[in-house]
Amino acid sequence: MTKPVRSEPTAVASAAYILDAVGKILAEDRTAEMRAATDILTGAKKFFVYGVGRSGLAARGFAMRMVQLGIECFFIGETITPVVGDGDAVLIVSNTGATMSAIQVANIARRVGAKVIAVTGHRTSKLAHASNVVLLIRTDADDARARLAPLGTLFENAALILLDGLVAQVMETLGQTEADMRGRHAIMV
């Protein structure tokens, strides 16, 4: 049996493409949305995050930083997560904005009086419609280059970096320093 001949992308070419593409994605002005998200997040009684798959990993990383900033933060779906209530806020990460569990979380949160921040790739998605603030990440995937950043790679990387930017804005708003955060770090380095 003959193996198909393919031109394999190198790790370096893939990384360069991802860095360039994410830079272009994040160049869009989101100042108003980031300020609105910061206001919701810092004004909430409790803060929750949600996402599934790799989007969920980006959400978890953000949740960890919120805890390090001294914000009471939980990941929805964990056994020790309390109930979302009035005055709370929920941030949900979903590229499609069509993940059924993400939409359900948003709808339930809004029904009980919580504010919802969506990080999504689709402004007209059900998740976006159920949210108070939408942090839009348009990836406009290039099919010819999909092999360099398959599936949701560009969205997930852009979401992680955008949320890290939100961390810096929350730090500034709360007057927190890296030393303050280090004091709340799980391993207290």
N, CA and C atoms as an extended XYZ file, in Angstrom:
567
Properties=species:S:1:pos:R:3:atomname:S:1:resname:S:1:resid:I:1 pbc="F F F"
N         0.841       -1.162        0.000 N   MET     1
C         0.000        0.000        0.000 CA  MET     1
C         0.899        1.242        0.000 C   MET     1
N         0.593        2.163       -0.875 N   THR     2
C         1.371        3.391       -0.998 CA  THR     2
C         0.769        4.474       -0.116 C   THR     2
N         1.637        5.130        0.618 N   LYS     3
C         1.187        6.242        1.458 CA  LYS     3
C         0.997        7.475        0.595 C   LYS     3
N        -0.056        8.253        0.873 N   PRO     4
C        -0.253        9.480        0.097 CA  PRO     4
C         0.884       10.469        0.361 C   PRO     4
N         1.290       11.162       -0.673 N   VAL     5
C         2.336       12.164       -0.544 CA  VAL     5
C         1.665       13.481       -0.156 C   VAL     5
N         2.109       14.046        0.952 N   ARG     6
C         1.543       15.303        1.422 CA  ARG     6
C         2.668       16.233        1.840 C   ARG     6
N         2.403       17.473        1.708 N   SER     7
C         3.330       18.476        2.206 CA  SER     7
C         2.911       18.796        3.637 C   SER     7
N         3.687       18.368        4.601 N   GLU     8
C         3.354       18.569        6.006 CA  GLU     8
C         3.794       19.956        6.464 C   GLU     8
N         2.921       20.647        7.193 N   PRO     9
C         3.339       21.940        7.729 CA  PRO     9
C         4.332       21.726        8.865 C   PRO     9
N         5.245       22.622        8.996 N   THR    10
C         6.171       22.517       10.118 CA  THR    10
C         5.556       23.196       11.331 C   THR    10
N         6.036       22.820       12.474 N   ALA    11
C         5.561       23.436       13.706 CA  ALA    11
C         5.839       24.938       13.699 C   ALA    11
N         6.964       25.324       13.146 N   VAL    12
C         7.326       26.736       13.102 CA  VAL    12
C         6.378       27.508       12.185 C   VAL    12
N         6.057       26.948       11.021 N   ALA    13
C         5.139       27.616       10.086 CA  ALA    13
C         3.749       27.744       10.705 C   ALA    13
N         3.320       26.709       11.393 N   SER    14
C         2.022       26.735       12.042 CA  SER    14
C         1.989       27.792       13.141 C   SER    14
N         3.006       27.814       13.988 N   ALA    15
C         3.055       28.791       15.077 CA  ALA    15
C         3.085       30.218       14.524 C   ALA    15
N         3.846       30.439       13.469 N   ALA    16
C         3.921       31.773       12.864 CA  ALA    16
C         2.560       32.186       12.304 C   ALA    16
N         1.884       31.254       11.643 N   TYR    17
C         0.560       31.551       11.098 CA  TYR    17
C        -0.424       31.881       12.219 C   TYR    17
N        -0.416       31.077       13.279 N   ILE    18
C        -1.336       31.298       14.402 CA  ILE    18
C        -1.074       32.656       15.044 C   ILE    18
N         0.195       32.990       15.295 N   LEU    19
C         0.521       34.288       15.898 CA  LEU    19
C         0.051       35.447       15.028 C   LEU    19
N         0.289       35.356       13.737 N   ASP    20
C        -0.119       36.418       12.818 CA  ASP    20
C        -1.647       36.548       12.780 C   ASP    20
N        -2.329       35.413       12.655 N   ALA    21
C        -3.789       35.419       12.560 CA  ALA    21
C        -4.430       35.936       13.844 C   ALA    21
N        -3.942       35.501       14.991 N   VAL    22
C        -4.498       35.949       16.265 CA  VAL    22
C        -4.240       37.448       16.451 C   VAL    22
N        -3.076       37.913       16.043 N   GLY    23
C        -2.790       39.353       16.116 CA  GLY    23
C        -3.792       40.163       15.315 C   GLY    23
N        -4.125       39.694       14.121 N   LYS    24
C        -5.114       40.387       13.288 CA  LYS    24
C        -6.509       40.317       13.909 C   LYS    24
N        -6.860       39.176       14.454 N   ILE    25
C        -8.170       39.001       15.085 CA  ILE    25
C        -8.325       39.965       16.259 C   ILE    25
N        -7.280       40.084       17.075 N   LEU    26
C        -7.364       40.895       18.289 CA  LEU    26
C        -7.132       42.383       18.028 C   LEU    26
N        -6.789       42.754       16.799 N   ALA    27
C        -6.577       44.168       16.471 CA  ALA    27
C        -7.890       44.952       16.431 C   ALA    27
N        -9.014       44.247       16.354 N   GLU    28
C       -10.330       44.899       16.335 CA  GLU    28
C       -10.561       45.632       17.663 C   GLU    28
N       -11.125       46.828       17.581 N   ASP    29
C       -11.376       47.628       18.782 CA  ASP    29
C       -12.551       47.048       19.572 C   ASP    29
N       -12.279       46.627       20.796 N   ARG    30
C       -13.298       46.095       21.696 CA  ARG    30
C       -13.343       46.891       22.996 C   ARG    30
N       -12.896       48.131       22.952 N   THR    31
C       -12.779       48.945       24.158 CA  THR    31
C       -14.086       49.020       24.931 C   THR    31
N       -15.175       49.333       24.263 N   ALA    32
C       -16.473       49.484       24.953 CA  ALA    32
C       -16.923       48.165       25.566 C   ALA    32
N       -16.773       47.082       24.818 N   GLU    33
C       -17.208       45.771       25.316 CA  GLU    33
C       -16.342       45.308       26.498 C   GLU    33
N       -15.044       45.583       26.425 N   MET    34
C       -14.152       45.178       27.517 CA  MET    34
C       -14.466       45.983       28.783 C   MET    34
N       -14.781       47.269       28.623 N   ARG    35
C       -15.139       48.095       29.776 CA  ARG    35
C       -16.445       47.584       30.384 C   ARG    35
N       -17.435       47.279       29.532 N   ALA    36
C       -18.722       46.769       30.020 CA  ALA    36
C       -18.531       45.438       30.743 C   ALA    36
N       -17.695       44.566       30.184 N   ALA    37
C       -17.428       43.270       30.820 CA  ALA    37
C       -16.739       43.467       32.165 C   ALA    37
N       -15.799       44.391       32.226 N   THR    38
C       -15.096       44.678       33.483 CA  THR    38
C       -16.072       45.201       34.533 C   THR    38
N       -16.952       46.102       34.129 N   ASP    39
C       -17.936       46.653       35.072 CA  ASP    39
C       -18.857       45.565       35.617 C   ASP    39
N       -19.319       44.675       34.736 N   ILE    40
C       -20.192       43.579       35.179 CA  ILE    40
C       -19.441       42.664       36.129 C   ILE    40
N       -18.249       42.288       35.739 N   LEU    41
C       -17.442       41.339       36.511 CA  LEU    41
C       -17.094       41.897       37.892 C   LEU    41
N       -16.646       43.129       37.944 N   THR    42
C       -16.216       43.693       39.229 CA  THR    42
C       -17.394       44.101       40.109 C   THR    42
N       -18.585       44.212       39.534 N   GLY    43
C       -19.768       44.560       40.311 CA  GLY    43
C       -20.591       43.374       40.753 C   GLY    43
N       -20.185       42.170       40.362 N   ALA    44
C       -20.959       40.969       40.672 CA  ALA    44
C       -20.722       40.493       42.108 C   ALA    44
N       -21.765       39.895       42.686 N   LYS    45
C       -21.618       39.267       44.005 CA  LYS    45
C       -20.662       38.081       43.892 C   LYS    45
N       -20.994       37.183       42.978 N   LYS    46
C       -20.146       36.029       42.674 CA  LYS    46
C       -19.967       35.991       41.161 C   LYS    46
N       -18.865       35.425       40.728 N   PHE    47
C       -18.563       35.365       39.305 CA  PHE    47
C       -18.375       33.902       38.900 C   PHE    47
N       -18.965       33.543       37.764 N   PHE    48
C       -18.910       32.173       37.261 CA  PHE    48
C       -18.383       32.180       35.834 C   PHE    48
N       -17.714       31.091       35.456 N   VAL    49
C       -17.298       30.917       34.066 CA  VAL    49
C       -17.768       29.561       33.579 C   VAL    49
N       -17.914       29.454       32.251 N   TYR    50
C       -18.354       28.186       31.667 CA  TYR    50
C       -17.824       28.075       30.243 C   TYR    50
N       -17.549       26.873       29.854 N   GLY    51
C       -17.159       26.533       28.490 CA  GLY    51
C       -16.898       25.046       28.443 C   GLY    51
N       -16.973       24.482       27.249 N   VAL    52
C       -16.685       23.052       27.095 CA  VAL    52
C       -15.507       22.888       26.135 C   VAL    52
N       -14.834       21.759       26.239 N   GLY    53
C       -13.703       21.482       25.363 CA  GLY    53
C       -12.575       22.477       25.578 C   GLY    53
N       -11.910       22.837       24.473 N   ARG    54
C       -10.793       23.782       24.567 CA  ARG    54
C       -11.263       25.180       24.945 C   ARG    54
N       -12.473       25.538       24.575 N   SER    55
C       -13.034       26.822       25.021 CA  SER    55
C       -13.158       26.813       26.543 C   SER    55
N       -13.523       25.664       27.091 N   GLY    56
C       -13.614       25.519       28.540 CA  GLY    56
C       -12.263       25.659       29.218 C   GLY    56
N       -11.207       25.203       28.545 N   LEU    57
C        -9.865       25.358       29.113 CA  LEU    57
C        -9.472       26.833       29.177 C   LEU    57
N        -9.799       27.598       28.134 N   ALA    58
C        -9.537       29.041       28.161 CA  ALA    58
C       -10.332       29.687       29.301 C   ALA    58
N       -11.580       29.267       29.472 N   ALA    59
C       -12.424       29.801       30.543 CA  ALA    59
C       -11.847       29.458       31.911 C   ALA    59
N       -11.351       28.247       32.073 N   ARG    60
C       -10.769       27.829       33.351 CA  ARG    60
C        -9.527       28.649       33.690 C   ARG    60
N        -8.695       28.910       32.693 N   GLY    61
C        -7.513       29.735       32.923 CA  GLY    61
C        -7.896       31.125       33.405 C   GLY    61
N        -8.952       31.681       32.805 N   PHE    62
C        -9.443       32.994       33.209 CA  PHE    62
C        -9.988       32.940       34.633 C   PHE    62
N       -10.724       31.894       34.960 N   ALA    63
C       -11.274       31.741       36.313 CA  ALA    63
C       -10.158       31.704       37.352 C   ALA    63
N        -9.073       31.026       37.030 N   MET    64
C        -7.940       30.953       37.952 CA  MET    64
C        -7.388       32.346       38.236 C   MET    64
N        -7.265       33.163       37.204 N   ARG    65
C        -6.767       34.528       37.395 CA  ARG    65
C        -7.744       35.370       38.224 C   ARG    65
N        -9.036       35.145       38.042 N   MET    66
C       -10.012       35.902       38.829 CA  MET    66
C        -9.870       35.569       40.315 C   MET    66
N        -9.675       34.311       40.631 N   VAL    67
C        -9.469       33.905       42.023 CA  VAL    67
C        -8.198       34.566       42.555 C   VAL    67
N        -7.154       34.608       41.728 N   GLN    68
C        -5.906       35.230       42.152 CA  GLN    68
C        -6.060       36.737       42.341 C   GLN    68
N        -7.072       37.327       41.696 N   LEU    69
C        -7.374       38.742       41.887 CA  LEU    69
C        -8.275       38.977       43.103 C   LEU    69
N        -8.671       37.902       43.770 N   GLY    70
C        -9.507       38.026       44.962 CA  GLY    70
C       -10.992       38.030       44.677 C   GLY    70
N       -11.372       37.686       43.458 N   ILE    71
C       -12.783       37.627       43.090 CA  ILE    71
C       -13.316       36.229       43.372 C   ILE    71
N       -14.470       36.172       44.008 N   GLU    72
C       -15.101       34.877       44.273 CA  GLU    72
C       -15.585       34.326       42.937 C   GLU    72
N       -14.908       33.299       42.433 N   CYS    73
C       -15.152       32.797       41.078 CA  CYS    73
C       -15.272       31.277       41.089 C   CYS    73
N       -16.210       30.781       40.272 N   PHE    74
C       -16.477       29.350       40.206 CA  PHE    74
C       -16.626       28.920       38.753 C   PHE    74
N       -16.311       27.651       38.498 N   PHE    75
C       -16.520       27.080       37.167 CA  PHE    75
C       -17.813       26.270       37.202 C   PHE    75
N       -18.756       26.613       36.360 N   ILE    76
C       -20.051       25.925       36.336 CA  ILE    76
C       -19.865       24.489       35.867 C   ILE    76
N       -20.411       23.581       36.642 N   GLY    77
C       -20.311       22.161       36.329 CA  GLY    77
C       -19.494       21.390       37.349 C   GLY    77
N       -18.708       22.094       38.151 N   GLU    78
C       -17.943       21.434       39.207 CA  GLU    78
C       -18.885       21.099       40.361 C   GLU    78
N       -18.569       20.073       41.097 N   THR    79
C       -19.452       19.633       42.178 CA  THR    79
C       -19.543       20.622       43.327 C   THR    79
N       -18.553       21.486       43.487 N   ILE    80
C       -18.566       22.430       44.610 CA  ILE    80
C       -19.031       23.829       44.187 C   ILE    80
N       -19.519       23.969       42.967 N   THR    81
C       -19.975       25.270       42.476 CA  THR    81
C       -21.353       25.587       43.035 C   THR    81
N       -21.508       26.772       43.652 N   PRO    82
C       -22.825       27.141       44.175 CA  PRO    82
C       -23.785       27.517       43.045 C   PRO    82
N       -25.006       27.782       43.406 N   VAL    83
C       -26.039       28.172       42.456 CA  VAL    83
C       -25.826       29.628       42.039 C   VAL    83
N       -26.009       29.913       40.758 N   VAL    84
C       -25.960       31.281       40.253 CA  VAL    84
C       -27.225       32.000       40.711 C   VAL    84
N       -27.062       33.239       41.171 N   GLY    85
C       -28.223       33.982       41.655 CA  GLY    85
C       -28.255       35.416       41.182 C   GLY    85
N       -29.254       36.124       41.633 N   ASP    86
C       -29.437       37.528       41.312 CA  ASP    86
C       -28.202       38.319       41.760 C   ASP    86
N       -27.699       39.179       40.897 N   GLY    87
C       -26.534       39.991       41.224 CA  GLY    87
C       -25.211       39.336       40.886 C   GLY    87
N       -25.240       38.097       40.417 N   ASP    88
C       -24.020       37.401       40.011 CA  ASP    88
C       -23.747       37.681       38.535 C   ASP    88
N       -22.608       37.204       38.046 N   ALA    89
C       -22.262       37.338       36.631 CA  ALA    89
C       -21.664       36.027       36.140 C   ALA    89
N       -21.903       35.743       34.871 N   VAL    90
C       -21.412       34.518       34.250 CA  VAL    90
C       -20.725       34.882       32.935 C   VAL    90
N       -19.513       34.371       32.724 N   LEU    91
C       -18.805       34.523       31.455 CA  LEU    91
C       -18.776       33.157       30.783 C   LEU    91
N       -19.243       33.101       29.543 N   ILE    92
C       -19.337       31.839       28.810 CA  ILE    92
C       -18.508       31.937       27.534 C   ILE    92
N       -17.657       30.947       27.296 N   VAL    93
C       -16.819       30.907       26.106 CA  VAL    93
C       -17.332       29.816       25.172 C   VAL    93
N       -17.720       30.194       23.958 N   SER    94
C       -18.195       29.241       22.945 CA  SER    94
C       -18.001       29.847       21.560 C   SER    94
N       -17.166       29.244       20.757 N   ASN    95
C       -16.901       29.756       19.416 CA  ASN    95
C       -18.186       29.874       18.610 C   ASN    95
N       -18.936       28.801       18.524 N   THR    96
C       -20.149       28.803       17.695 CA  THR    96
C       -21.284       29.592       18.330 C   THR    96
N       -21.291       29.647       19.651 N   GLY    97
C       -22.411       30.266       20.336 CA  GLY    97
C       -23.666       29.419       20.229 C   GLY    97
N       -23.494       28.191       19.757 N   ALA    98
C       -24.623       27.287       19.558 CA  ALA    98
C       -24.540       26.038       20.434 C   ALA    98
N       -23.520       25.946       21.280 N   THR    99
C       -23.396       24.801       22.176 CA  THR    99
C       -24.583       24.820       23.136 C   THR    99
N       -25.371       23.753       23.111 N   MET   100
C       -26.623       23.720       23.860 CA  MET   100
C       -26.427       24.009       25.340 C   MET   100
N       -25.416       23.411       25.952 N   SER   101
C       -25.217       23.650       27.385 CA  SER   101
C       -24.852       25.104       27.661 C   SER   101
N       -24.098       25.736       26.783 N   ALA   102
C       -23.736       27.149       26.962 CA  ALA   102
C       -24.972       28.036       26.875 C   ALA   102
N       -25.837       27.743       25.931 N   ILE   103
C       -27.077       28.514       25.777 CA  ILE   103
C       -27.965       28.324       27.006 C   ILE   103
N       -28.057       27.082       27.496 N   GLN   104
C       -28.863       26.817       28.690 CA  GLN   104
C       -28.328       27.569       29.908 C   GLN   104
N       -27.003       27.559       30.081 N   VAL   105
C       -26.396       28.280       31.200 CA  VAL   105
C       -26.728       29.765       31.103 C   VAL   105
N       -26.599       30.343       29.911 N   ALA   106
C       -26.896       31.774       29.717 CA  ALA   106
C       -28.358       32.076       30.028 C   ALA   106
N       -29.250       31.266       29.519 N   ASN   107
C       -30.682       31.506       29.738 CA  ASN   107
C       -31.072       31.371       31.207 C   ASN   107
N       -30.545       30.371       31.877 N   ILE   108
C       -30.839       30.194       33.300 CA  ILE   108
C       -30.266       31.361       34.102 C   ILE   108
N       -29.041       31.747       33.797 N   ALA   109
C       -28.405       32.854       34.513 CA  ALA   109
C       -29.221       34.134       34.370 C   ALA   109
N       -29.645       34.445       33.164 N   ARG   110
C       -30.446       35.660       32.946 CA  ARG   110
C       -31.789       35.569       33.675 C   ARG   110
N       -32.388       34.374       33.669 N   ARG   111
C       -33.689       34.187       34.314 CA  ARG   111
C       -33.620       34.454       35.820 C   ARG   111
N       -32.489       34.124       36.459 N   VAL   112
C       -32.368       34.324       37.909 CA  VAL   112
C       -31.807       35.700       38.263 C   VAL   112
N       -31.532       36.521       37.263 N   GLY   113
C       -31.075       37.880       37.520 CA  GLY   113
C       -29.583       38.105       37.432 C   GLY   113
N       -28.849       37.142       36.890 N   ALA   114
C       -27.405       37.310       36.708 CA  ALA   114
C       -27.129       37.951       35.348 C   ALA   114
N       -26.006       38.619       35.232 N   LYS   115
C       -25.556       39.197       33.960 CA  LYS   115
C       -24.696       38.168       33.239 C   LYS   115
N       -24.744       38.196       31.913 N   VAL   116
C       -24.013       37.217       31.112 CA  VAL   116
C       -23.077       37.932       30.142 C   VAL   116
N       -21.822       37.476       30.128 N   ILE   117
C       -20.811       37.941       29.183 CA  ILE   117
C       -20.485       36.756       28.288 C   ILE   117
N       -20.632       36.934       26.973 N   ALA   118
C       -20.311       35.860       26.032 CA  ALA   118
C       -19.015       36.181       25.313 C   ALA   118
N       -18.159       35.181       25.194 N   VAL   119
C       -16.985       35.251       24.328 CA  VAL   119
C       -17.293       34.265       23.217 C   VAL   119
N       -17.580       34.779       22.021 N   THR   120
C       -18.045       33.923       20.936 CA  THR   120
C       -17.564       34.439       19.582 C   THR   120
N       -17.634       33.580       18.605 N   GLY   121
C       -17.248       33.946       17.251 CA  GLY   121
C       -18.416       34.371       16.388 C   GLY   121
N       -19.632       34.365       16.958 N   HIS   122
C       -20.822       34.633       16.149 CA  HIS   122
C       -21.777       35.590       16.865 C   HIS   122
N       -21.832       36.825       16.386 N   ARG   123
C       -22.664       37.862       17.005 CA  ARG   123
C       -24.153       37.532       16.961 C   ARG   123
N       -24.598       36.769       15.969 N   THR   124
C       -26.026       36.469       15.845 CA  THR   124
C       -26.396       35.112       16.450 C   THR   124
N       -25.491       34.526       17.208 N   SER   125
C       -25.756       33.212       17.802 CA  SER   125
C       -26.762       33.326       18.943 C   SER   125
N       -27.321       32.186       19.325 N   LYS   126
C       -28.256       32.145       20.457 CA  LYS   126
C       -27.564       32.586       21.746 C   LYS   126
N       -26.301       32.209       21.907 N   LEU   127
C       -25.565       32.633       23.097 CA  LEU   127
C       -25.418       34.152       23.125 C   LEU   127
N       -25.057       34.738       22.002 N   ALA   128
C       -24.905       36.197       21.936 CA  ALA   128
C       -26.224       36.894       22.274 C   ALA   128
N       -27.329       36.380       21.753 N   HIS   129
C       -28.639       36.978       22.021 CA  HIS   129
C       -29.034       36.861       23.487 C   HIS   129
N       -28.525       35.856       24.185 N   ALA   130
C       -28.870       35.653       25.596 CA  ALA   130
C       -27.916       36.392       26.532 C   ALA   130
N       -26.996       37.186       25.977 N   SER   131
C       -25.947       37.830       26.773 CA  SER   131
C       -26.137       39.333       26.890 C   SER   131
N       -25.621       39.877       27.984 N   ASN   132
C       -25.627       41.329       28.188 CA  ASN   132
C       -24.493       41.997       27.422 C   ASN   132
N       -23.350       41.318       27.350 N   VAL   133
C       -22.168       41.825       26.654 CA  VAL   133
C       -21.597       40.696       25.807 C   VAL   133
N       -21.206       41.036       24.572 N   VAL   134
C       -20.598       40.052       23.679 CA  VAL   134
C       -19.183       40.501       23.340 C   VAL   134
N       -18.207       39.671       23.677 N   LEU   135
C       -16.829       39.876       23.262 CA  LEU   135
C       -16.647       39.010       22.017 C   LEU   135
N       -16.753       39.631       20.856 N   LEU   136
C       -16.760       38.922       19.588 CA  LEU   136
C       -15.338       38.655       19.113 C   LEU   136
N       -15.104       37.398       18.717 N   ILE   137
C       -13.817       36.993       18.150 CA  ILE   137
C       -14.095       36.374       16.789 C   ILE   137
N       -13.948       37.188       15.755 N   ARG   138
C       -14.182       36.708       14.377 CA  ARG   138
C       -12.902       36.109       13.838 C   ARG   138
N       -12.954       34.824       13.509 N   THR   139
C       -11.747       34.172       13.007 CA  THR   139
C       -11.707       34.077       11.491 C   THR   139
N       -12.854       34.089       10.823 N   ASP   140
C       -12.885       33.994        9.357 CA  ASP   140
C       -11.838       33.009        8.845 C   ASP   140
N       -11.997       31.762        9.219 N   ALA   141
C       -11.024       30.718        8.890 CA  ALA   141
C       -10.744       30.637        7.396 C   ALA   141
N        -9.477       30.564        7.076 N   ASP   142
C        -9.005       30.428        5.708 CA  ASP   142
C        -8.843       28.933        5.432 C   ASP   142
N        -9.722       28.365        4.612 N   ASP   143
C        -9.698       26.921        4.354 CA  ASP   143
C        -8.349       26.427        3.865 C   ASP   143
N        -7.657       27.251        3.074 N   ALA   144
C        -6.359       26.838        2.538 CA  ALA   144
C        -5.317       26.701        3.639 C   ALA   144
N        -5.531       27.363        4.760 N   ARG   145
C        -4.558       27.319        5.848 CA  ARG   145
C        -5.074       26.555        7.063 C   ARG   145
N        -6.208       25.909        6.951 N   ALA   146
C        -6.816       25.195        8.080 CA  ALA   146
C        -5.865       24.156        8.664 C   ALA   146
N        -5.022       23.591        7.843 N   ARG   147
C        -4.079       22.584        8.342 CA  ARG   147
C        -3.065       23.181        9.306 C   ARG   147
N        -2.878       24.491        9.245 N   LEU   148
C        -1.943       25.164       10.152 CA  LEU   148
C        -2.587       25.509       11.493 C   LEU   148
N        -3.913       25.611       11.510 N   ALA   149
C        -4.651       25.944       12.735 CA  ALA   149
C        -6.015       25.265       12.651 C   ALA   149
N        -6.059       23.945       12.854 N   PRO   150
C        -7.308       23.200       12.650 CA  PRO   150
C        -8.390       23.494       13.683 C   PRO   150
N        -9.612       23.219       13.240 N   LEU   151
C       -10.797       23.345       14.082 CA  LEU   151
C       -10.884       24.738       14.691 C   LEU   151
N       -11.017       24.860       15.967 N   GLY   152
C       -11.199       26.163       16.599 CA  GLY   152
C        -9.926       26.776       17.150 C   GLY   152
N        -8.777       26.366       16.646 N   THR   153
C        -7.495       26.820       17.190 CA  THR   153
C        -7.395       28.340       17.280 C   THR   153
N        -7.743       29.048       16.203 N   LEU   154
C        -7.609       30.508       16.214 CA  LEU   154
C        -8.544       31.141       17.243 C   LEU   154
N        -9.777       30.663       17.321 N   PHE   155
C       -10.717       31.198       18.312 CA  PHE   155
C       -10.197       30.956       19.726 C   PHE   155
N        -9.786       29.736       20.006 N   GLU   156
C        -9.370       29.382       21.362 CA  GLU   156
C        -8.146       30.174       21.807 C   GLU   156
N        -7.170       30.313       20.917 N   ASN   157
C        -5.977       31.089       21.255 CA  ASN   157
C        -6.322       32.565       21.424 C   ASN   157
N        -7.152       33.095       20.531 N   ALA   158
C        -7.558       34.496       20.641 CA  ALA   158
C        -8.364       34.725       21.918 C   ALA   158
N        -9.237       33.779       22.269 N   ALA   159
C       -10.032       33.905       23.492 CA  ALA   159
C        -9.123       33.941       24.721 C   ALA   159
N        -8.146       33.067       24.759 N   LEU   160
C        -7.218       33.027       25.892 CA  LEU   160
C        -6.495       34.363       26.044 C   LEU   160
N        -6.016       34.915       24.940 N   ILE   161
C        -5.280       36.180       24.995 CA  ILE   161
C        -6.210       37.348       25.316 C   ILE   161
N        -7.395       37.366       24.706 N   LEU   162
C        -8.360       38.433       25.002 CA  LEU   162
C        -8.727       38.418       26.484 C   LEU   162
N        -8.956       37.238       27.027 N   LEU   163
C        -9.304       37.133       28.450 CA  LEU   163
C        -8.128       37.537       29.337 C   LEU   163
N        -6.895       37.268       28.900 N   ASP   164
C        -5.733       37.754       29.653 CA  ASP   164
C        -5.696       39.277       29.639 C   ASP   164
N        -6.112       39.877       28.530 N   GLY   165
C        -6.226       41.332       28.485 CA  GLY   165
C        -7.272       41.838       29.465 C   GLY   165
N        -8.366       41.103       29.580 N   LEU   166
C        -9.409       41.462       30.544 CA  LEU   166
C        -8.880       41.359       31.973 C   LEU   166
N        -8.008       40.371       32.220 N   VAL   167
C        -7.373       40.241       33.540 CA  VAL   167
C        -6.629       41.532       33.874 C   VAL   167
N        -5.846       42.040       32.926 N   ALA   168
C        -5.077       43.268       33.167 CA  ALA   168
C        -6.005       44.445       33.451 C   ALA   168
N        -7.128       44.509       32.738 N   GLN   169
C        -8.069       45.613       32.961 CA  GLN   169
C        -8.733       45.489       34.330 C   GLN   169
N        -9.076       44.277       34.733 N   VAL   170
C        -9.674       44.060       36.057 CA  VAL   170
C        -8.645       44.393       37.148 C   VAL   170
N        -7.390       44.000       36.930 N   MET   171
C        -6.321       44.338       37.888 CA  MET   171
C        -6.279       45.840       38.119 C   MET   171
N        -6.278       46.583       37.028 N   GLU   172
C        -6.215       48.042       37.110 CA  GLU   172
C        -7.447       48.613       37.817 C   GLU   172
N        -8.616       48.116       37.444 N   THR   173
C        -9.861       48.599       38.043 CA  THR   173
C        -9.888       48.358       39.551 C   THR   173
N        -9.398       47.205       39.973 N   LEU   174
C        -9.412       46.853       41.394 CA  LEU   174
C        -8.192       47.363       42.155 C   LEU   174
N        -7.224       47.938       41.440 N   GLY   175
C        -6.008       48.412       42.089 CA  GLY   175
C        -5.133       47.281       42.594 C   GLY   175
N        -5.190       46.145       41.923 N   GLN   176
C        -4.408       44.978       42.319 CA  GLN   176
C        -3.051       44.986       41.621 C   GLN   176
N        -2.071       44.353       42.269 N   THR   177
C        -0.741       44.217       41.685 CA  THR   177
C        -0.435       42.738       41.488 C   THR   177
N         0.635       42.487       40.771 N   GLU   178
C         1.063       41.099       40.600 CA  GLU   178
C         1.427       40.487       41.958 C   GLU   178
N         1.990       41.280       42.843 N   ALA   179
C         2.322       40.787       44.187 CA  ALA   179
C         1.055       40.386       44.943 C   ALA   179
N        -0.020       41.177       44.790 N   ASP   180
C        -1.301       40.820       45.414 CA  ASP   180
C        -1.771       39.464       44.889 C   ASP   180
N        -1.690       39.305       43.578 N   MET   181
C        -2.131       38.051       42.956 CA  MET   181
C        -1.268       36.879       43.398 C   MET   181
N         0.029       37.093       43.480 N   ARG   182
C         0.943       36.025       43.883 CA  ARG   182
C         0.589       35.519       45.284 C   ARG   182
N         0.121       36.420       46.144 N   GLY   183
C        -0.271       36.034       47.492 CA  GLY   183
C        -1.484       35.125       47.525 C   GLY   183
N        -2.254       35.115       46.428 N   ARG   184
C        -3.441       34.241       46.330 CA  ARG   184
C        -3.208       33.064       45.396 C   ARG   184
N        -1.989       32.944       44.888 N   HIS   185
C        -1.648       31.865       43.974 CA  HIS   185
C        -1.643       30.550       44.733 C   HIS   185
N        -2.153       29.496       44.110 N   ALA   186
C        -2.297       28.208       44.789 CA  ALA   186
C        -0.989       27.687       45.378 C   ALA   186
N         0.124       27.943       44.717 N   ILE   187
C         1.400       27.440       45.240 CA  ILE   187
C         2.211       28.550       45.915 C   ILE   187
N         1.645       29.729       46.030 N   MET   188
C         2.256       30.888       46.685 CA  MET   188
C         3.739       31.003       46.393 C   MET   188
N         4.068       31.252       45.129 N   VAL   189
C         5.466       31.366       44.714 CA  VAL   189
C         6.036       32.677       45.181 C   VAL   189
